[in-house]
C-alpha cells in the first residue's frame, strides 16, 4: 500500500516538473482560459491623444490606449512574444472613407464615472476623434487587423469572432 502511494506521488511530481511556467507568470484562475480572455487592464489616463476623456464621452473618468509598450511592461516575455508574432496590432492608419487624409484607428479601455469599465475602438483624423465604438463588457484585450476595405476589431487573439468597421459611404459602421 505504501509503495502505491509513493508511485502516485512520483507520477504527480513528474507531471508538475513538466509544467512550463516562469517565476513571474500569473496563471488564470481557470487553467483552460487564455490570458487575453482573463486579463483586464486598468484605465489610468485622463486624455487620449491629447483629448480629455470627458470630451470624448462625458461619463468617462479614465481611459487607456493599448499598445505594445504598455503590454510589454504588463505581460510575461512569453505572452508578449505571442503578441509580436501575431498579425494583430493596436493601431492602424488607413483611408477607408477615401478622403485626402488617413484615419488612425486605436483600441483601449475606459472607466466611467460610476465605475463601469469597457473597451473601445476610436477613429482619429488630425488629432480629432471622428468616431467611437464601445463594448461595455470588460476592460480587457482588444486589437485591430486591417483587411482591405475594413478594419476588424478583435477581442480575442485566437477567436475567429470579430467586429468589422466599414465606411458606408456616409459614416463608419460596426458590423
BALOBA-1460 file (C-alpha; in Angstrom, 3 decimals):
// residues 175
<rec num="1" residu="x" x="0.000" y="0.000" z="0.000"/>
<rec num="2" residu="x" x="2.837" y="2.392" z="0.837"/>
<rec num="3" residu="x" x="4.596" y="1.624" z="-2.443"/>
<rec num="4" residu="x" x="1.419" y="2.523" z="-4.373"/>
<rec num="5" residu="x" x="1.234" y="5.926" z="-2.642"/>
<rec num="6" residu="x" x="4.892" y="6.632" z="-3.430"/>
<rec num="7" residu="x" x="4.319" y="5.728" z="-7.086"/>
<rec num="8" residu="x" x="1.353" y="8.101" z="-7.239"/>
<rec num="9" residu="x" x="3.371" y="10.923" z="-5.653"/>
<rec num="10" residu="x" x="6.262" y="10.204" z="-8.031"/>
<rec num="11" residu="x" x="3.954" y="10.421" z="-11.073"/>
<rec num="12" residu="x" x="2.402" y="13.667" z="-9.805"/>
<rec num="13" residu="x" x="5.899" y="15.083" z="-9.239"/>
<rec num="14" residu="x" x="6.952" y="14.207" z="-12.797"/>
<rec num="15" residu="x" x="3.811" y="15.812" z="-14.176"/>
<rec num="16" residu="x" x="4.394" y="19.041" z="-12.234"/>
<rec num="17" residu="x" x="8.067" y="19.148" z="-13.231"/>
<rec num="18" residu="x" x="6.992" y="19.194" z="-16.866"/>
<rec num="19" residu="x" x="4.750" y="22.236" z="-16.426"/>
<rec num="20" residu="x" x="6.087" y="25.210" z="-18.335"/>
<rec num="21" residu="x" x="5.701" y="28.344" z="-16.205"/>
<rec num="22" residu="x" x="8.076" y="31.164" z="-15.442"/>
<rec num="23" residu="x" x="8.501" y="32.626" z="-11.944"/>
<rec num="24" residu="x" x="6.756" y="35.881" z="-12.972"/>
<rec num="25" residu="x" x="3.900" y="34.276" z="-14.873"/>
<rec num="26" residu="x" x="0.492" y="34.561" z="-13.270"/>
<rec num="27" residu="x" x="-1.853" y="31.815" z="-14.304"/>
<rec num="28" residu="x" x="-5.532" y="32.437" z="-14.831"/>
<rec num="29" residu="x" x="-7.923" y="31.126" z="-12.206"/>
<rec num="30" residu="x" x="-9.246" y="28.896" z="-14.962"/>
<rec num="31" residu="x" x="-6.281" y="26.924" z="-16.362"/>
<rec num="32" residu="x" x="-8.111" y="26.431" z="-19.670"/>
<rec num="33" residu="x" x="-8.549" y="30.178" z="-20.167"/>
<rec num="34" residu="x" x="-6.037" y="32.194" z="-22.222"/>
<rec num="35" residu="x" x="-4.537" y="35.344" z="-20.696"/>
<rec num="36" residu="x" x="-6.166" y="37.574" z="-23.348"/>
<rec num="37" residu="x" x="-9.572" y="36.345" z="-22.180"/>
<rec num="38" residu="x" x="-8.878" y="36.643" z="-18.441"/>
<rec num="39" residu="x" x="-6.712" y="39.777" z="-18.326"/>
<rec num="40" residu="x" x="-8.332" y="43.111" z="-17.557"/>
<rec num="41" residu="x" x="-6.491" y="46.388" z="-17.966"/>
<rec num="42" residu="x" x="-6.842" y="49.368" z="-15.669"/>
<rec num="43" residu="x" x="-7.685" y="52.689" z="-17.325"/>
<rec num="44" residu="x" x="-5.346" y="55.316" z="-15.873"/>
<rec num="45" residu="x" x="-5.195" y="58.331" z="-18.202"/>
<rec num="46" residu="x" x="-7.392" y="61.433" z="-18.334"/>
<rec num="47" residu="x" x="-6.614" y="62.120" z="-22.010"/>
<rec num="48" residu="x" x="-6.449" y="60.106" z="-25.220"/>
<rec num="49" residu="x" x="-4.162" y="61.550" z="-27.890"/>
<rec num="50" residu="x" x="-4.332" y="64.883" z="-26.067"/>
<rec num="51" residu="x" x="-8.133" y="64.970" z="-25.859"/>
<rec num="52" residu="x" x="-9.707" y="64.901" z="-22.367"/>
<rec num="53" residu="x" x="-11.716" y="61.691" z="-22.000"/>
<rec num="54" residu="x" x="-14.729" y="63.699" z="-20.800"/>
<rec num="55" residu="x" x="-14.790" y="65.437" z="-24.201"/>
<rec num="56" residu="x" x="-14.854" y="62.035" z="-25.900"/>
<rec num="57" residu="x" x="-17.579" y="60.641" z="-23.634"/>
<rec num="58" residu="x" x="-18.998" y="62.870" z="-20.865"/>
<rec num="59" residu="x" x="-19.463" y="59.929" z="-18.473"/>
<rec num="60" residu="x" x="-15.870" y="58.647" z="-18.821"/>
<rec num="61" residu="x" x="-13.453" y="59.187" z="-15.935"/>
<rec num="62" residu="x" x="-10.331" y="57.418" z="-17.272"/>
<rec num="63" residu="x" x="-9.112" y="55.628" z="-20.375"/>
<rec num="64" residu="x" x="-6.008" y="53.829" z="-21.591"/>
<rec num="65" residu="x" x="-4.775" y="53.140" z="-25.099"/>
<rec num="66" residu="x" x="-3.467" y="49.619" z="-25.516"/>
<rec num="67" residu="x" x="-0.117" y="49.448" z="-27.262"/>
<rec num="68" residu="x" x="2.978" y="47.278" z="-27.345"/>
<rec num="69" residu="x" x="4.896" y="49.417" z="-24.826"/>
<rec num="70" residu="x" x="2.160" y="49.075" z="-22.195"/>
<rec num="71" residu="x" x="1.687" y="45.357" z="-22.812"/>
<rec num="72" residu="x" x="5.418" y="44.632" z="-22.766"/>
<rec num="73" residu="x" x="5.575" y="46.024" z="-19.214"/>
<rec num="74" residu="x" x="2.451" y="44.167" z="-18.118"/>
<rec num="75" residu="x" x="2.817" y="40.704" z="-19.666"/>
<rec num="76" residu="x" x="5.358" y="37.943" z="-19.310"/>
<rec num="77" residu="x" x="8.006" y="37.574" z="-22.012"/>
<rec num="78" residu="x" x="6.211" y="34.543" z="-23.481"/>
<rec num="79" residu="x" x="2.867" y="36.355" z="-23.586"/>
<rec num="80" residu="x" x="4.403" y="39.427" z="-25.193"/>
<rec num="81" residu="x" x="6.263" y="37.374" z="-27.824"/>
<rec num="82" residu="x" x="2.944" y="35.810" z="-28.772"/>
<rec num="83" residu="x" x="1.607" y="39.306" z="-29.465"/>
<rec num="84" residu="x" x="4.691" y="40.249" z="-31.503"/>
<rec num="85" residu="x" x="4.246" y="37.162" z="-33.681"/>
<rec num="86" residu="x" x="0.588" y="37.934" z="-34.348"/>
<rec num="87" residu="x" x="-0.762" y="39.850" z="-37.371"/>
<rec num="88" residu="x" x="-2.945" y="41.850" z="-34.980"/>
<rec num="89" residu="x" x="-1.972" y="45.355" z="-33.911"/>
<rec num="90" residu="x" x="-3.205" y="48.106" z="-31.578"/>
<rec num="91" residu="x" x="-3.347" y="50.976" z="-34.028"/>
<rec num="92" residu="x" x="-3.559" y="51.238" z="-37.772"/>
<rec num="93" residu="x" x="-3.588" y="54.035" z="-40.327"/>
<rec num="94" residu="x" x="-5.749" y="53.666" z="-43.399"/>
<rec num="95" residu="x" x="-8.121" y="55.603" z="-45.597"/>
<rec num="96" residu="x" x="-11.477" y="53.847" z="-45.543"/>
<rec num="97" residu="x" x="-13.521" y="56.929" z="-46.465"/>
<rec num="98" residu="x" x="-11.344" y="57.923" z="-49.457"/>
<rec num="99" residu="x" x="-10.685" y="61.446" z="-48.209"/>
<rec num="100" residu="x" x="-7.303" y="63.101" z="-48.794"/>
<rec num="101" residu="x" x="-6.152" y="62.229" z="-45.242"/>
<rec num="102" residu="x" x="-5.858" y="58.886" z="-43.470"/>
<rec num="103" residu="x" x="-7.688" y="57.866" z="-40.324"/>
<rec num="104" residu="x" x="-5.939" y="56.356" z="-37.307"/>
<rec num="105" residu="x" x="-7.745" y="53.515" z="-35.528"/>
<rec num="106" residu="x" x="-6.765" y="52.814" z="-31.907"/>
<rec num="107" residu="x" x="-8.039" y="50.450" z="-29.213"/>
<rec num="108" residu="x" x="-8.184" y="50.843" z="-25.476"/>
<rec num="109" residu="x" x="-10.147" y="50.523" z="-22.272"/>
<rec num="110" residu="x" x="-12.209" y="53.021" z="-20.308"/>
<rec num="111" residu="x" x="-13.842" y="53.548" z="-16.922"/>
<rec num="112" residu="x" x="-16.966" y="55.624" z="-16.378"/>
<rec num="113" residu="x" x="-17.688" y="57.977" z="-13.510"/>
<rec num="114" residu="x" x="-19.896" y="55.268" z="-11.986"/>
<rec num="115" residu="x" x="-17.056" y="52.697" z="-12.130"/>
<rec num="116" residu="x" x="-18.244" y="50.668" z="-15.129"/>
<rec num="117" residu="x" x="-15.460" y="49.509" z="-17.444"/>
<rec num="118" residu="x" x="-15.248" y="48.526" z="-21.069"/>
<rec num="119" residu="x" x="-13.264" y="48.509" z="-24.305"/>
<rec num="120" residu="x" x="-13.310" y="50.935" z="-27.191"/>
<rec num="121" residu="x" x="-12.062" y="51.475" z="-30.699"/>
<rec num="122" residu="x" x="-11.673" y="55.095" z="-31.748"/>
<rec num="123" residu="x" x="-11.075" y="56.650" z="-35.142"/>
<rec num="124" residu="x" x="-8.973" y="59.819" z="-35.278"/>
<rec num="125" residu="x" x="-8.032" y="62.247" z="-38.029"/>
<rec num="126" residu="x" x="-5.738" y="65.224" z="-37.398"/>
<rec num="127" residu="x" x="-5.857" y="64.729" z="-33.609"/>
<rec num="128" residu="x" x="-9.661" y="64.852" z="-33.662"/>
<rec num="129" residu="x" x="-11.879" y="61.913" z="-32.850"/>
<rec num="130" residu="x" x="-14.304" y="61.243" z="-35.687"/>
<rec num="131" residu="x" x="-15.975" y="58.026" z="-34.462"/>
<rec num="132" residu="x" x="-16.069" y="55.881" z="-31.341"/>
<rec num="133" residu="x" x="-17.387" y="52.377" z="-30.755"/>
<rec num="134" residu="x" x="-17.562" y="50.834" z="-27.291"/>
<rec num="135" residu="x" x="-18.066" y="47.419" z="-25.756"/>
<rec num="136" residu="x" x="-19.219" y="47.647" z="-22.139"/>
<rec num="137" residu="x" x="-18.364" y="44.016" z="-21.443"/>
<rec num="138" residu="x" x="-14.858" y="44.067" z="-19.892"/>
<rec num="139" residu="x" x="-11.803" y="46.293" z="-19.830"/>
<rec num="140" residu="x" x="-9.861" y="43.517" z="-21.493"/>
<rec num="141" residu="x" x="-7.735" y="42.800" z="-24.508"/>
<rec num="142" residu="x" x="-8.617" y="44.014" z="-27.976"/>
<rec num="143" residu="x" x="-6.682" y="44.522" z="-31.177"/>
<rec num="144" residu="x" x="-7.062" y="45.530" z="-34.811"/>
<rec num="145" residu="x" x="-6.455" y="43.956" z="-38.190"/>
<rec num="146" residu="x" x="-6.647" y="45.863" z="-41.473"/>
<rec num="147" residu="x" x="-8.343" y="43.803" z="-44.188"/>
<rec num="148" residu="x" x="-8.504" y="45.856" z="-47.416"/>
<rec num="149" residu="x" x="-11.733" y="47.905" z="-47.072"/>
<rec num="150" residu="x" x="-12.489" y="47.119" z="-43.433"/>
<rec num="151" residu="x" x="-10.859" y="47.238" z="-40.012"/>
<rec num="152" residu="x" x="-11.504" y="44.189" z="-37.866"/>
<rec num="153" residu="x" x="-11.837" y="44.674" z="-34.099"/>
<rec num="154" residu="x" x="-10.798" y="41.526" z="-32.246"/>
<rec num="155" residu="x" x="-11.463" y="40.972" z="-28.547"/>
<rec num="156" residu="x" x="-9.611" y="37.662" z="-28.531"/>
<rec num="157" residu="x" x="-6.312" y="36.653" z="-30.121"/>
<rec num="158" residu="x" x="-7.315" y="33.190" z="-31.273"/>
<rec num="159" residu="x" x="-11.015" y="33.595" z="-31.921"/>
<rec num="160" residu="x" x="-12.499" y="33.929" z="-35.360"/>
<rec num="161" residu="x" x="-15.125" y="36.281" z="-33.899"/>
<rec num="162" residu="x" x="-14.598" y="39.972" z="-34.625"/>
<rec num="163" residu="x" x="-16.496" y="43.150" z="-35.436"/>
<rec num="164" residu="x" x="-15.865" y="44.893" z="-38.750"/>
<rec num="165" residu="x" x="-15.736" y="48.637" z="-39.181"/>
<rec num="166" residu="x" x="-16.534" y="49.750" z="-42.688"/>
<rec num="167" residu="x" x="-17.241" y="53.014" z="-44.457"/>
<rec num="168" residu="x" x="-20.878" y="53.033" z="-45.602"/>
<rec num="169" residu="x" x="-20.463" y="55.979" z="-47.946"/>
<rec num="170" residu="x" x="-21.591" y="58.471" z="-45.307"/>
<rec num="171" residu="x" x="-20.396" y="57.095" z="-41.942"/>
<rec num="172" residu="x" x="-18.345" y="54.381" z="-40.248"/>
<rec num="173" residu="x" x="-20.482" y="51.475" z="-39.163"/>
<rec num="174" residu="x" x="-19.783" y="48.494" z="-36.948"/>
<rec num="175" residu="x" x="-20.912" y="45.142" z="-38.312"/>
